[in-house]
Amino acid sequence: MVREARQRRGERVPMVVTERSRRAQGTVDRCDRISWDLAWLIRFMINAFMRPSDVKFLQHKHVTVVRGRHVYLRLNLPETKSHAAPIVTLQPAVTVYEQLLARQRAKGFGAADDYVFDPSRRDRAQVLKAYGWQFSHIQTVAGIEANAVNGQKRTLYSLRHTALTFRLLYGKNVDVLTLARNAKRSVEVVEKFYSSNLSAEMNIDLL
């Protein structure tokens, strides 16, 4: 999907993807093309455990690059769902963020109060809608529109699911409590909706 998002930057999203969600003609031209930062958004989300609803409000002032024994981003997001603790990312998110920031600064953005994703769009309510259209189209052209297991439609929220599931699979004995707190979820939710999809054979190395 990242490869397709890169190759199709600027490509128009077919009318069928967006027509049912359009509310105002003035938003159409700005929402129905694959944006430059969609590929970065996909990579960022699977390394940052964020909810899509956090993406539209993430500003540069919320992001701190930490370089020590470990390299990661500390995301001090506005408090949501009674959780105020910061999120820490995996190291690949640092590379994504720095590439994104460099491009934004070249375009006149990148200030502390600027948004990390789609900073030119002041109407933040439209941000996730636009990315959702683009994400849907990229799935279609990549040939992975439906989940092979249960046929459920993938959305931007699936990237958060991917981030959590990958840590359970490849996190080298990461404990569920730490993972749940970083994702601002309860242990019960992580075990019910993520661990329940894993079989013992998937983690045979750890066993």
Residue pairs with C-beta under 8 A, 6 or more apart in sequence:
1 42
1 138
1 139
1 142
1 144
2 39
2 42
2 43
4 138
4 141
4 142
5 34
5 38
5 39
5 42
5 134
5 138
6 39
8 34
8 138
8 141
9 34
9 35
9 36
9 38
9 39
10 33
10 34
10 36
11 33
11 34
12 32
12 33
13 32
13 33
13 34
13 133
13 134
13 136
13 137
14 137
15 32
17 32
17 133
17 136
17 137
17 140
18 28
18 31
18 32
18 133
21 129
21 132
21 133
22 28
27 123
27 126
30 121
30 126
30 130
31 126
31 129
31 130
31 133
32 130
32 133
33 134
34 134
34 137
34 138
35 118
35 130
35 131
35 134
36 103
37 100
37 103
37 117
37 118
38 131
38 134
38 135
38 138
40 96
40 99
40 100
40 117
41 55
41 117
41 131
42 135
42 159
43 92
43 93
43 96
44 50
44 93
44 96
44 97
44 100
45 52
45 55
45 156
45 159
45 160
45 163
46 159
46 162
46 163
46 166
47 89
47 90
47 91
47 92
47 93
47 96
47 163
48 73
48 75
48 87
48 89
48 90
48 93
48 163
49 87
49 89
49 160
49 163
49 164
49 182
49 183
50 58
50 75
50 77
50 87
50 160
51 80
51 157
51 160
51 184
52 128
52 131
52 155
52 156
52 157
52 159
52 160
53 80
53 128
54 77
54 80
55 116
55 117
55 127
55 128
55 131
55 156
56 115
56 117
56 124
56 125
56 127
56 128
57 77
57 78
57 115
57 124
58 75
58 77
58 115
58 116
58 117
59 112
59 113
59 114
59 115
59 116
60 101
60 110
60 111
60 112
60 113
60 114
60 115
60 116
61 112
61 113
62 75
62 76
62 77
62 78
62 116
63 73
63 74
63 75
63 97
63 116
64 73
64 74
64 76
65 71
65 73
65 94
65 97
65 98
66 72
66 73
66 74
66 88
70 91
71 91
71 94
72 88
72 89
72 90
72 91
72 93
72 94
73 88
73 89
73 93
73 94
73 97
74 86
74 87
74 88
75 86
75 87
75 88
75 89
76 86
77 86
77 87
80 184
81 184
83 184
85 181
85 184
87 182
87 183
87 184
88 182
97 116
100 116
100 117
101 110
104 110
104 114
104 119
109 119
109 120
110 119
115 121
115 124
115 127
117 127
117 131
118 127
118 130
118 131
121 127
121 130
128 156
131 156
132 155
132 156
135 154
135 155
135 156
136 145
139 145
139 154
144 154
145 153
145 154
146 152
146 153
146 154
147 153
147 154
160 183
161 193
161 194
163 183
164 179
164 183
164 185
164 190
164 194
165 194
165 197
165 198
167 174
167 179
168 174
168 176
168 179
168 194
168 195
168 198
169 198
169 202
169 203
171 179
172 206
173 206
176 187
176 190
176 191
176 195
177 187
179 190
180 186
180 187
180 189
180 190
183 190
200 207
